[in-house]
Amino acid sequence: MDKDIQHFVESLELTDEQILAEFTLTLDGRTLTKEEGRRFLTMVRGELQKRAAAERKKSQNENSKA
């Protein structure tokens, strides 16, 4: 994974304000407003939670088959 992306993902544990102060979020070359940035962070965190839940479920299913 790209170092900048890895740093961003690791920063998702910070508050929205801390992240928005550290990163400039852009879409199609346009800097996101603070509100757009907050919504983006909410979406990214939600997707990561879904991925983690799916991984846990997969792991549980594999363990129950063993």
DAKA-V914816 format. One record per backbone hydrogen bond with DSSP energy under -1.0 kcal/mol. NH is the residue of the N-H (numbers start at 1). CO is the residue of the C=O. E is the energy in kcal/mol with one decimal. If there is no record, write none. Layout:
# DAKA-V914816
nh = (NH,NH)
co = (CO,CO)
e = (E,E)
This chain:
# DAKA-V914816
nh = (6,7,8,9,10,11,12,14,19,20,21,22,23,27,30,32,37,38,39,40,41,42,43,44,45,46,47,48,49,50,51,52,53,54,55,56,57,58,59,60,61,62,63,64,65)
co = (2,3,4,5,6,7,9,11,15,16,17,18,19,30,27,25,33,34,35,36,37,38,39,40,41,42,43,44,45,46,47,48,49,50,51,52,53,54,55,56,57,58,59,60,61)
e = (-2.8,-2.6,-2.2,-2.8,-2.5,-1.4,-1.2,-2.4,-2.3,-3.1,-1.6,-1.3,-2.9,-2.4,-2.0,-3.2,-2.7,-2.5,-2.2,-2.4,-2.6,-2.2,-2.2,-2.7,-2.7,-2.2,-2.3,-2.3,-2.2,-2.2,-2.3,-2.4,-2.5,-2.4,-2.2,-2.4,-2.5,-2.4,-2.5,-2.6,-2.5,-2.3,-2.3,-2.2,-1.2)
